[in-house]
Amino acid sequence: MNVLDSTCPFCGLDDPAMTVYADRLVQAVVSTRPINRYHVIIVPRIHAERLPDLPPDVAAAAIHLAQRVGGAIIDAGVPDGITYITEDDLTGQGYNLMAHWKLHVIARYRDDGVRLEWNRHDDPGGDTTRAQIAAAIRRQLAPAT
Ligand SMILES: [Zn+2]
């Protein structure tokens, strides 16, 4: 993780007209490519490509700011719902087009045509596979000895 990356458009981002909030750790800007109106992006001041790379105080600040921005969007945009979403690009294949971690706060409206496909089939491996996955993640969460 670098503190700043001079090639990254989100490092040193300074666009007061589009900024809804800024402090020393995080800022929130209206998206240039909005999914809907009232699509705000929470952007850490430091360059980190993945959520696990963020220092805990920055991650906490980003979540806290998303809570505040979400509340403000409810009042300002009168949406039917809000989508909070983020992605880590681990292989450079476009899961996160700009490799600077961001958290999107997106107002959602009935019939807005935006679809996240969550209606997936059950895992064909069943509970055995699910338990194996749970164990694998638990091992990674365990403190180093
Ligand atoms: Zn950056």
Boltz pocket constraint, residues with backbone or C-beta under 6 A from the ligand:
constraints:
  - pocket:
      binder: B
      contacts: [[A, 4], [A, 5], [A, 8], [A, 9], [A, 10], [A, 11], [A, 46], [A, 47], [A, 48], [A, 99], [A, 100]]
      max_distance: 6.0
